[in-house]
Amino acid sequence: MRIPLFSFFFFLIASFSAVAQTADESGEIKGTVIAKSRQDILKQLPVHVAYLNDQFEPVTLLYKNGSRIEAVMNICLVDNSLRLINATGDTLLMSNAKEVERIIADSALFVQINDRFYRQMMVYGAISLSEEKHFEFKEPEISTGYGSAPKTSTAVQMSTREYNHSRAYDYETEIPYTLKYKYVLVKGEKVYAAKESNFTKLFPEKKKAIKKFVDDHDINFRNKQDLISLFYFCTQE
């Protein structure tokens, strides 16, 4: 099956180099980049910030129509797109990513729900414990010749258009970004926050046992290993 691709030309009117990055207890990684000159933002941001996976790797893409292809790819968080690396080493944007249902990699299984990809950590029947990451990046005020234009509000705005190179920054500035990550429960096409009430909702036959397990093991619902332990407990007969 031939997948229509087109070269990736996503340019921001700035060159970025990461200068700070910290993680906090709220499930966020915050950092800043420095705007200098015109360059591709994805080449400046750390891979684990700009992409769902830590590296590009060989995968199998399973489509909703039952077809499949092999590719070396990653899932871009900046605009929720799929990026492929071709035989010459160029990064390409896949134009029909919405038709992909699942992605099978050596490192994980990814599922697409409502145009967003989730990394499945554990699966039991139609229910999975998955990881979700969301990238946010705010464009600074820019010079228009008559003052400053207002900031764009979200990364979605900045990533759904090709930038006009006439809108160059005339100064160097630090710009913040945030990578929000959380764990969720997925059943079919529905996504639930990984919290006690949703565990008991999806495993109602174990409601009392789940509450006891959470109390006995002091489960932290932001901790990956705690959630894996709880999910495993829920799936045992």
C-alpha positions as CSV (number, residue, x, y, z in Angstrom):
1,M,0.0,0.0,0.0
2,R,1.5,3.4,-1.0
3,I,1.1,6.0,1.7
4,P,0.9,9.6,0.5
5,L,3.7,11.6,2.1
6,F,5.0,15.1,1.7
7,S,8.2,16.6,2.9
8,F,8.1,18.2,6.3
9,F,8.4,22.0,6.1
10,F,7.5,23.1,9.6
11,F,9.5,26.2,10.3
12,L,9.2,28.6,13.2
13,I,10.5,32.1,12.8
14,A,13.2,31.4,15.5
15,S,16.0,29.1,16.3
16,F,15.6,27.3,19.6
17,S,18.1,25.8,22.0
18,A,16.9,24.4,25.3
19,V,18.3,26.2,28.3
20,A,16.2,24.8,31.1
21,Q,14.0,21.8,31.9
22,T,12.5,20.7,35.2
23,A,9.9,18.2,36.2
24,D,7.4,18.9,39.0
25,E,5.0,16.8,41.0
26,S,2.0,17.9,39.0
27,G,2.9,15.7,36.1
28,E,4.6,18.3,34.0
29,I,8.0,19.0,32.5
30,K,8.7,22.7,32.1
31,G,11.5,24.2,30.1
32,T,12.6,27.2,28.1
33,V,14.1,27.7,24.7
34,I,15.9,30.8,23.3
35,A,14.6,32.4,20.0
36,K,17.5,33.4,17.8
37,S,16.9,33.0,14.1
38,R,14.8,30.9,11.7
39,Q,15.0,27.2,12.2
40,D,13.0,24.1,12.5
41,I,11.6,23.9,16.1
42,L,11.7,20.0,16.1
43,K,15.4,20.0,15.7
44,Q,15.9,22.2,18.7
45,L,13.5,20.6,21.2
46,P,14.6,17.4,23.1
47,V,13.2,14.3,21.4
48,H,11.5,13.1,24.6
49,V,9.7,16.5,24.7
50,A,8.7,16.9,21.1
51,Y,7.8,13.3,20.5
52,L,5.8,10.6,22.3
53,N,8.6,8.1,22.0
54,D,12.2,8.7,23.1
55,Q,13.5,7.8,19.6
56,F,12.5,7.0,16.0
57,E,12.2,3.2,15.6
58,P,10.9,0.6,13.2
59,V,7.2,0.0,13.7
60,T,4.1,-1.6,12.1
61,L,1.2,0.7,11.4
62,L,-2.2,-0.9,11.5
63,Y,-4.9,1.0,9.6
64,K,-8.7,1.1,10.3
65,N,-9.3,-0.6,6.9
66,G,-7.2,-3.6,7.9
67,S,-4.1,-2.7,5.9
68,R,-0.6,-2.3,7.4
69,I,2.8,-0.9,6.5
70,E,6.3,-1.0,8.0
71,A,8.1,2.3,8.7
72,V,10.7,4.0,10.9
73,M,8.7,6.7,12.7
74,N,7.7,8.6,15.8
75,I,4.7,10.5,17.0
76,C,5.1,14.2,17.1
77,L,3.5,15.9,20.2
78,V,3.8,19.4,18.8
79,D,1.0,18.9,16.3
80,N,-0.1,15.3,17.0
81,S,1.3,14.0,13.7
82,L,3.3,11.0,12.5
83,R,6.8,11.6,11.3
84,L,8.6,9.0,9.1
85,I,12.2,8.7,8.2
86,N,12.8,7.6,4.6
87,A,15.7,5.7,3.1
88,T,17.7,8.9,2.6
89,G,17.3,10.0,6.2
90,D,14.8,12.8,5.5
91,T,11.9,13.3,8.0
92,L,8.5,13.2,6.3
93,L,5.0,14.0,7.6
94,M,2.4,11.3,6.9
95,S,-0.7,12.9,5.5
96,N,-3.2,10.2,6.4
97,A,-2.3,9.7,10.1
98,K,-6.0,9.8,11.2
99,E,-6.6,6.5,9.4
100,V,-4.0,4.7,11.6
101,E,-5.6,2.7,14.4
102,R,-2.6,1.2,16.2
103,I,1.2,1.3,16.0
104,I,3.2,-1.7,17.1
105,A,6.8,-1.0,18.2
106,D,9.3,-3.1,20.1
107,S,9.1,-0.6,22.9
108,A,5.3,-0.2,23.2
109,L,1.9,-0.4,21.6
110,F,0.2,2.9,20.7
111,V,-3.5,3.4,20.0
112,Q,-5.2,6.4,18.5
113,I,-8.4,7.8,20.0
114,N,-9.9,11.0,18.9
115,D,-6.8,12.0,16.9
116,R,-4.5,11.5,19.9
117,F,-2.1,8.7,20.4
118,Y,-1.7,6.8,23.8
119,R,1.1,4.5,24.8
120,Q,-0.4,1.3,26.2
121,M,1.4,0.0,29.3
122,M,-0.9,-2.9,30.2
123,V,-3.9,-4.4,28.4
124,Y,-6.7,-6.6,29.7
125,G,-9.4,-7.3,27.2
126,A,-10.9,-4.0,26.1
127,I,-9.3,-2.1,28.9
128,S,-5.8,-0.7,29.0
129,L,-3.6,1.4,31.3
130,S,-2.0,4.0,29.1
131,E,0.3,7.0,29.1
132,E,-0.8,10.4,27.6
133,K,1.6,13.3,26.8
134,H,0.5,16.8,25.8
135,F,2.9,19.5,24.5
136,E,2.2,23.2,24.9
137,F,4.3,26.0,23.5
138,K,3.5,29.7,23.5
139,E,4.8,32.0,20.8
140,P,6.1,35.3,22.2
141,E,5.0,38.8,21.1
142,I,6.4,39.7,17.7
143,S,7.3,42.9,16.1
144,T,4.9,44.0,13.3
145,G,6.5,47.4,12.6
146,Y,3.7,49.1,14.4
147,G,4.2,47.6,17.8
148,S,3.8,44.1,19.1
149,A,1.3,41.5,18.0
150,P,-0.5,39.4,20.7
151,K,0.8,36.0,21.6
152,T,-0.8,32.9,20.2
153,S,-2.5,30.9,22.9
154,T,-1.6,27.3,22.3
155,A,0.7,25.0,20.5
156,V,-2.2,23.8,18.3
157,Q,-2.4,27.3,16.7
158,M,1.2,27.4,16.0
159,S,1.5,23.9,14.6
160,T,-1.5,24.0,12.2
161,R,-0.1,26.7,9.9
162,E,3.2,27.2,8.0
163,Y,4.8,30.3,9.4
164,N,5.3,33.4,7.3
165,H,9.0,34.1,7.2
166,S,8.4,37.9,7.2
167,R,7.3,37.6,10.8
168,A,10.9,37.3,12.2
169,Y,11.7,38.1,15.8
170,D,13.9,41.2,16.1
171,Y,15.3,40.2,19.5
172,E,16.5,37.2,21.5
173,T,14.0,35.9,24.0
174,E,13.4,32.9,26.2
175,I,10.1,31.1,25.5
176,P,8.5,28.6,27.9
177,Y,7.2,25.2,26.9
178,T,5.4,22.6,29.0
179,L,5.1,18.8,28.5
180,K,2.2,17.5,30.5
181,Y,2.0,13.8,31.1
182,K,-0.5,11.7,32.9
183,Y,-1.8,8.1,33.1
184,V,-5.2,7.1,31.9
185,L,-7.5,4.1,31.6
186,V,-8.9,3.4,28.1
187,K,-11.9,1.3,27.3
188,G,-12.9,1.2,23.6
189,E,-13.0,4.8,22.5
190,K,-13.4,6.3,25.9
191,V,-10.5,7.7,28.0
192,Y,-10.7,8.0,31.8
193,A,-8.2,9.6,34.3
194,A,-6.3,6.9,36.2
195,K,-7.9,7.5,39.6
196,E,-9.6,5.2,42.1
197,S,-13.2,6.0,41.1
198,N,-12.5,5.1,37.5
199,F,-10.7,1.8,38.4
200,T,-13.8,0.8,40.4
201,K,-16.0,2.0,37.5
202,L,-14.2,-0.2,35.0
203,F,-13.8,-3.2,37.4
204,P,-17.0,-2.9,39.4
205,E,-16.9,-6.5,40.6
206,K,-13.7,-5.6,42.5
207,K,-14.9,-2.3,44.0
208,K,-14.3,-3.2,47.6
209,A,-11.1,-5.0,46.9
210,I,-9.7,-2.1,44.9
211,K,-10.4,0.3,47.8
212,K,-8.7,-2.0,50.2
213,F,-5.7,-2.5,47.9
214,V,-5.3,1.3,47.4
215,D,-5.4,1.9,51.2
216,D,-3.1,-1.1,52.1
217,H,-0.5,-0.2,49.5
218,D,-0.8,3.6,49.8
219,I,-1.3,3.9,46.0
220,N,0.0,7.1,44.4
221,F,-2.1,7.7,41.3
222,R,0.6,9.7,39.7
223,N,3.2,7.0,40.1
224,K,3.6,4.6,37.2
225,Q,4.7,1.5,39.1
226,D,1.8,2.0,41.7
227,L,-0.7,2.2,38.8
228,I,0.8,-0.9,37.1
229,S,0.5,-2.8,40.4
230,L,-3.1,-1.7,40.9
231,F,-4.1,-2.6,37.3
232,Y,-2.5,-6.0,37.6
233,F,-4.4,-6.6,40.8
234,C,-7.7,-5.6,39.0
235,T,-7.0,-8.2,36.3
236,Q,-6.4,-11.1,38.5
237,E,-9.2,-13.7,39.0
